[in-house]
Structure formats: C-alpha cells, structure tokens
Amino acid sequence: MASTACFMIVSRNDIPIYEAEVGSVPKKEDAAHQHQFILHAALDIVQDMAWTTSAMFLKAIDRFNDLVVSVYVTAGHILSFV
C-alpha cells in the first residue's frame, strides 16, 4: 500500500512558508491544490483550538477522505501541518 504525506509550515498571518510532499504515490495534477484546500479548511479549526488548549500537538483535528490533518503549534503561533 502506497502512502503520501504533506508537510506545511504556516505563519501567524496564514501565509504558507514551506511545503513538502513525502511518499511513494505518483503526483496528480490536482494534488497540490487539494492539499492547499485541506490546509485552509483546517486553519479555522486550528485557530479556535490553539487558544483553548495548552497542548502544542493537536492530533487529527480534521479529516478529508483518507487524509488526516495533525498540527504542531509553536509559542509564536507558527503552525506545522502534517
């Protein structure tokens, strides 16, 4: 079974700083757009959760088909999506 993961770092102003895809699934043309869509959909959830918990790792905050979104939040509210 082949799998893929997308790693993104997002600034405090919701601007993507870094993006990397890791895995063995061949890239589709719409894969990059799909990951951006999933990221922006999860940002609202993360912004609400980041202020209500002291945890730095927010596990499985959102799901889209077989993709799961997990987030690391730094003290400066820089987000790392996995």
C-alpha positions in Angstrom: 0.0 0.0 0.0 1.5 3.3 -1.1 1.1 6.4 1.0 1.9 10.0 0.9 2.2 12.9 3.4 2.3 16.6 3.0 4.2 18.8 5.5 3.4 22.5 5.6 4.6 25.4 7.8 2.2 28.4 8.0 3.0 31.8 9.5 0.9 33.7 12.1 -0.8 35.5 9.2 -2.0 32.2 7.5 0.7 32.5 4.8 2.3 29.2 3.8 6.1 29.4 4.4 7.2 25.9 3.4 5.6 22.9 1.8 7.0 19.4 1.0 5.3 16.2 -0.1 6.8 12.9 1.1 5.7 9.5 -0.1 5.6 7.0 -2.9 2.3 7.8 -4.7 2.8 9.5 -8.1 1.8 13.1 -8.1 -1.5 14.1 -9.6 -2.0 17.5 -11.2 -4.7 18.5 -8.6 -2.8 17.0 -5.6 -1.1 20.4 -4.7 -4.4 22.2 -5.0 -6.1 19.6 -2.9 -3.5 19.9 -0.1 -3.9 23.7 -0.1 -7.7 23.4 0.1 -7.4 20.9 3.1 -4.9 23.3 4.8 -7.1 26.3 4.6 -10.2 24.3 5.7 -8.2 23.2 8.8 -6.9 26.6 9.6 -10.2 27.8 11.2 -10.3 24.7 13.4 -6.7 25.2 14.5 -7.1 28.9 15.3 -10.0 28.1 17.6 -8.2 25.1 19.3 -4.9 26.9 19.7 -6.3 29.4 22.1 -8.3 26.9 24.2 -5.6 24.3 24.9 -2.0 24.4 26.1 -1.0 21.4 24.0 1.5 22.0 21.2 0.5 18.9 19.3 -3.1 18.8 18.0 -3.7 15.3 16.7 -6.2 14.5 14.0 -8.0 17.9 14.0 -9.5 17.3 10.6 -10.1 14.5 8.1 -10.7 14.5 4.3 -11.3 11.2 2.7 -8.3 9.1 3.8 -6.2 12.2 4.7 -5.8 13.2 8.4 -4.6 16.7 9.5 -2.4 17.0 12.6 -0.8 20.2 13.7 2.1 21.4 15.8 1.6 24.9 17.2 4.6 26.9 18.4 4.6 29.5 21.2 4.6 32.2 18.5 1.6 30.5 16.8 3.6 29.3 13.8 1.7 26.2 12.6 3.3 23.0 11.2 0.7 20.8 9.4 1.3 17.1 8.9 
